[in-house]
Amino acid sequence: MFRLFRLGIIVLSIATIILAAFGLVGSYKDESYLTKIYLLDMHLTDLNLAKLLTASTSHKRGLLPDITSSINLPSTAASDLDSAISDVVSGVKYNDMGLADVYSVSFWGYCRGSVKGSEKSKHGFDNTNVNFTWCSKPKPGYFVDPLSIFKHELNRTVNKEVSGNDVISSTIRSDLQTIVDKMTYKNLNLPGNLHDNLKLLNNLTKASFGLILVSILLAFISVVIQIVGCCVDPSNCCLSVLNFVLQFATFLTGAIGAGISTGAYYYVRGQINSNTKQYGVKSFLSIAFYALVWSSVASSILVIIFSLIGHCCGSGGGRKYKAVSPPSSPDMGYEYEKSSH
């Protein structure tokens, strides 16, 4: 019976590894089975670029002297940036700038994609029909930097690395280059208080990545010990204690890692959706990623439960011996003659 439980524990431990691993490598590269797994995405399909950038620049327009002094730019540089932004928003749409319909971020980088079919659903956004076509070079513990992503996307357009942007005039292309060279976070109006919490967000992302990775390694070691345990007496106390500690540590690290990523990006999604409705932007969490990591946590809980049940059943059955009846006492009787006196 105990060996049957042990086999089930091994299967569940392997499931824990596979589920967490798929969650961890989501969007590692541009493959359809990976790009659906990400931390968060953002749709720009209803983006009013003029309103977004006008609101951003007009909000900062009175502060241009302060901005100029704080970043040590001459006044002409700030004026050039303001002029470039004005030219761009009045002359092109967001996709003409080389921006994609959808952007997603993961533990490894970011991906860009387009919405299949109609650009809008009846509700304005459709997260079920996205085709991701490009992912950045993978880097573990990727630092999500919206300004760097924005500049990188514009730079790809300037360098004609994005197909379909050949119609952009040389003037607009020059304006985009000015934005790439001179734009800072003081000119980028991030929703809510994301800019203030950007470093914390990235620290939490790295912590989540590390904890989920540790849970995978611990689960693998637990599987090895379980396989070795198949050849060892089930009543071996040291092996049982070590294995239970590993199983509990697997659950704990996986649950904390999944909880951190879920809480952090649930907060980010709320900040984006609550503060960018006027700009026509909306954010979604990846159902695939969170289903994978939390299913891995659930599997690790089942490992602990099955291990406890199996140990209780196995310890009660211990090593059994065949009952043997006690030997009958040997016949030591003998006859003797009475001596006559």
Secondary structure, 3 states (H helix, E strand, C coil): CHHHHHHHHHHHHHHHHHHHHHHHCCCCCCCHHHHCCCCEEEECCCCCHHHHHHHHHHHHHCCHHHHHHHCCCCHHHHHHHHHHHHHHHHHCCCCCCCCCCEEEECCCCEEEEEECCCCCCCCCCCCCCEEEEEECCCCCCCCCCHHHHHHHHHHHHHCCCCCCCCCCCHHHHHHHHHHHHHCCCCCCCCCCCCCCCHHHHHHHHHHHHHHHHHHHHHHHHHHHHHHHHCCCCCCCHHHHHHHHHHHHHHHHHHHHHHHHHHHHHHHHHHHHHHHCHHHCCEEEECHHHHHHHHHHHHHHHHHHHHHHHHHHHHHHHCCCCCCCCCCCCCCCCCCCCCCCC
